[in-house]
């Protein structure tokens, strides 16, 4: 009898020790280093952004320290945000990737067995060469909705925009090959084509040219306008208040093998959402926060655009 009690006591102590150790382990979250005002990590400046504050709040609610793994997502033909996020998670760089856009393509089962890691803080030469066996991504509940919006230049600031058709006759500019480009070029069987000037992504200053009055309007991610407005407090370009009806929710993704963590995170997100804390964090970060909406996962974007 004494032997059984001693064994039970030992098992209980081991369980308590394991639980305590788990609580001491940091909550590792991967965030894009250049996605303001969602997340920003620049040398010589403190880490900032809505996703930083949200991750810190969640870690505190879970009773765990936070560790952010910063990574760089490059916009080129060979990059895949979904595969990069999967590689980071599968390599154990983090347990959650934040600010992840929920689309049917970004959450589908990978068609390849391995993927390369994106450049990340602390990466070595060998890390840049490795291919990581990857798993399947599972989303958390969303915590923000990210739409596209029409932004107006100084000469068109009083123009009322309730639909893309209201842009007719304005001097439009858009970056080639972007979602905004597809929307404007295909609207009403090409009705706006003659009004559009294309710029090269990464080589031209889209919002800067709008600021200087070279153009009257553009269509871009609301987050990007928020970032510009934060860094140019005296800007003369303005938000139209119009949101294109096709947008994506953002949230966390984890590997399907880590569903227990997602369940815990979802409980915290639900509580924070109900109390209005998430909206407050967004406002404090200079973000135009919009509540998540249906559909939770955006379907085929290009098909939706062509069918409008």
C-alpha positions in Angstrom: 0.0 0.0 0.0 2.8 2.4 1.0 4.6 1.5 -2.3 1.4 2.5 -4.3 1.0 5.8 -2.5 4.7 6.6 -3.0 4.4 5.8 -6.7 1.3 8.0 -7.0 3.0 10.8 -5.1 6.0 10.6 -7.4 3.8 10.6 -10.5 1.9 13.7 -9.2 5.2 15.5 -8.5 6.5 14.7 -12.0 3.3 15.9 -13.6 3.4 19.2 -11.6 7.1 19.6 -12.5 6.3 19.0 -16.2 3.4 21.5 -16.2 5.5 24.1 -14.4 8.3 23.6 -17.0 5.8 24.0 -19.8 4.5 27.3 -18.3 8.0 28.6 -18.3 8.6 27.9 -21.9 8.2 31.0 -24.1 5.3 31.4 -26.5 7.2 31.6 -29.8 5.5 33.7 -32.4 6.8 34.5 -35.9 6.1 38.0 -37.2 7.0 39.7 -40.5 9.6 42.4 -39.7 8.3 44.9 -42.2 4.5 44.9 -42.1 3.6 48.1 -40.2 1.4 48.9 -38.4 0.8 45.2 -37.9 4.5 44.4 -37.0 7.8 46.2 -37.4 11.4 45.3 -36.4 14.0 47.7 -37.5 17.6 48.1 -36.2 17.9 50.9 -33.6 14.2 51.1 -33.0 11.9 49.3 -30.6 9.7 46.5 -31.9 6.3 47.9 -32.7 2.9 47.1 -34.1 -0.5 45.6 -33.4 0.6 42.0 -33.7 3.4 42.6 -31.2 1.0 44.0 -28.6 -1.5 41.3 -29.3 1.1 38.5 -29.0 2.3 40.0 -25.7 -1.2 40.2 -24.3 -1.9 36.5 -25.3 1.4 35.3 -23.8 0.5 37.1 -20.5 -2.9 35.5 -20.4 -1.4 32.1 -20.9 1.2 32.8 -18.2 4.1 32.4 -20.6 7.0 34.7 -21.6 6.9 35.8 -25.3 9.6 35.2 -27.8 9.2 36.8 -31.3 11.0 35.2 -34.2 11.3 38.0 -36.8 11.4 37.0 -40.5 11.5 38.7 -43.9 9.0 37.9 -46.6 10.2 38.9 -50.0 7.8 39.8 -52.8 9.0 37.9 -55.8 7.8 35.2 -58.1 9.6 32.4 -56.2 8.3 33.2 -52.8 5.2 31.6 -51.2 4.0 33.1 -47.9 2.2 29.9 -47.1 5.3 27.7 -47.6 7.5 30.1 -45.7 5.2 30.1 -42.7 4.9 26.3 -42.9 8.7 26.0 -42.9 9.2 28.3 -39.9 6.6 26.3 -37.9 7.9 22.9 -39.1 11.5 23.9 -38.2 10.4 24.9 -34.7 11.3 28.5 -35.1 7.9 29.3 -33.7 4.6 27.8 -32.7 2.4 30.5 -34.2 2.7 32.8 -37.2 0.8 36.0 -36.7 -0.9 38.4 -39.1 -1.6 35.5 -41.5 -4.1 36.2 -44.3 -6.8 33.5 -44.4 -7.4 32.5 -48.0 -8.3 29.1 -49.5 -4.9 29.0 -51.2 -2.9 30.0 -48.1 -4.5 27.2 -46.0 -4.6 24.3 -48.5 -2.6 21.2 -47.9 0.9 21.7 -49.4 1.5 20.1 -52.8 5.2 19.7 -52.0 6.9 17.7 -49.1 9.5 20.4 -48.3 10.0 24.1 -48.3 12.8 26.7 -47.9 12.9 29.0 -44.9 12.5 32.7 -45.4 15.3 34.9 -44.2 14.9 35.2 -40.4 16.6 37.0 -37.6 19.6 34.9 -36.6 19.6 32.8 -39.8 22.9 31.2 -40.8 24.2 30.4 -44.3 23.2 26.8 -43.8 19.7 27.9 -42.8 19.3 29.6 -46.1 20.2 26.4 -48.0 18.1 24.0 -46.0 14.7 22.6 -47.1 12.4 21.7 -44.3 9.9 18.8 -44.3 6.6 20.6 -43.8 3.2 19.8 -42.3 -0.4 21.1 -42.6 -1.5 24.6 -41.4 -4.5 25.1 -39.2 -5.9 28.6 -38.6 -6.9 30.2 -35.3 -10.1 32.3 -35.1 -9.4 35.6 -37.0 -8.8 38.8 -35.1 -8.9 41.4 -37.8 -10.3 42.0 -41.2 -8.1 43.5 -43.9 -9.8 45.0 -46.9 -8.6 47.1 -49.8 -9.6 50.7 -49.9 -9.6 53.6 -52.3 -7.2 56.4 -51.3 -7.6 59.9 -52.8 -5.1 62.5 -53.8 -5.4 66.2 -52.9 -7.3 67.2 -56.0 -9.9 64.5 -55.5 -10.3 64.6 -51.8 -14.0 65.6 -51.9 -14.9 62.9 -54.4 -17.5 60.5 -53.0 -16.6 56.9 -53.6 -19.3 54.2 -53.1 -18.2 51.8 -55.8 -15.2 51.2 -58.1 -17.3 52.8 -60.9 -17.1 56.2 -59.1 -13.4 56.3 -60.1 -14.3 56.8 -63.8 -12.7 60.0 -65.1 -10.1 60.2 -62.3 -6.4 59.9 -63.0 -5.7 56.4 -61.5 -2.5 54.8 -60.6 -1.8 51.2 -59.5 1.2 48.9 -59.1 1.5 46.3 -61.9 0.6 42.7 -61.2 -1.1 43.4 -57.8 -4.6 42.5 -56.7 -5.6 46.2 -57.1 -4.4 46.1 -60.7 -6.6 43.1 -61.5 -9.6 44.8 -59.9 -9.2 48.1 -61.7 -8.3 46.6 -65.1 -11.2 44.1 -65.2 -13.9 46.4 -63.8 -16.9 46.6 -66.0 -15.1 44.9 -69.0 -12.2 47.3 -68.9 -14.1 50.6 -68.4 -11.3 52.2 -66.4 -8.3 51.0 -68.5 -7.7 54.4 -70.2 -7.6 56.1 -66.9 -4.9 53.9 -65.4 -1.2 54.5 -65.1 0.9 51.5 -64.0 3.9 51.7 -61.7 6.5 49.1 -61.0 6.3 47.6 -57.5 9.3 48.4 -55.4 10.7 50.9 -57.8 8.0 53.6 -57.7 6.6 55.6 -54.8 2.9 54.9 -55.3 1.5 57.0 -52.4 4.2 59.6 -52.7 3.2 60.3 -56.3 -0.5 60.5 -55.2 0.6 62.9 -52.5 2.3 65.2 -55.0 -0.8 65.4 -57.1 0.5 63.3 -60.0 -2.6 61.1 -59.7 -6.1 61.3 -58.2 -6.7 57.9 -56.7 -5.4 54.4 -56.1 -6.6 51.1 -54.6 -4.5 49.3 -52.0 -4.5 47.4 -48.8 -5.9 49.5 -45.9 -2.9 48.5 -43.7 -0.5 50.1 -46.2 -2.4 53.4 -46.1 -2.4 53.3 -42.3 1.4 52.8 -42.3 1.9 55.7 -44.7 -0.4 58.0 -42.6 1.6 57.1 -39.5 4.9 58.1 -41.1 3.5 61.1 -42.8 1.2 62.8 -40.2 0.8 65.9 -42.4 -0.2 63.9 -45.5 -2.7 65.5 -47.9 -4.0 62.1 -49.3 -7.2 60.9 -47.7 -9.1 57.7 -47.1 -12.3 57.6 -49.2 -14.1 55.4 -46.6 -14.9 52.9 -49.3 -13.8 49.3 -48.8 -13.7 46.9 -51.7 -16.1 44.0 -50.8 -13.5 41.3 -51.2 -11.1 41.2 -48.3 -9.3 38.7 -46.0 -9.4 38.0 -42.3 -6.1 37.7 -40.5 -5.1 35.6 -37.6 -2.6 33.0 -36.4 -1.7 29.7 -38.1 0.0 26.7 -36.4 0.7 23.1 -37.5 -2.2 20.7 -37.2 -0.1 18.8 -34.6 -0.4 21.9 -32.3 -4.2 22.1 -32.0 -4.0 22.2 -28.2 -2.2 25.5 -28.3 -4.6 26.9 -30.9 -7.5 26.0 -28.6 -5.9 27.9 -25.7 -5.2 30.9 -28.0 -8.7 30.9 -29.3 -10.1 31.1 -25.8 -8.0 34.1 -25.1 -8.9 35.8 -28.4 -12.6 35.3 -27.7 -12.3 36.9 -24.4 -10.2 39.8 -25.7 -12.6 40.3 -28.6 -15.6 40.4 -26.2 -14.0 43.0 -24.0 -13.0 45.2 -26.9 -9.3 44.8 -26.1 -8.3 43.8 -29.6 -9.9 46.9 -31.1 -8.1 49.0 -28.5 -4.7 47.5 -29.4 -5.4 48.2 -33.0 -6.2 51.8 -32.3 -3.1 52.3 -30.2 -1.0 50.9 -33.0 -2.4 53.4 -35.5 -4.3 50.7 -37.3 -7.8 51.0 -38.8 -9.2 47.9 -37.0 -12.2 46.2 -38.5 -13.9 43.2 -36.9 -13.5 39.8 -38.7 -16.3 38.8 -41.0 -17.7 36.0 -43.1 -16.4 34.2 -44.9 -13.7 33.3 -42.4 -11.5 31.9 -45.2 -11.6 33.9 -48.4 -12.2 31.7 -51.5 -10.8 32.1 -55.0 -10.0 35.8 -55.1 -9.4 36.0 -58.9 -12.7 34.2 -59.7 -14.6 36.5 -57.3 -13.1 39.6 -59.0 -13.8 38.3 -62.6 -17.4 37.5 -61.6 -18.2 40.9 -60.1 
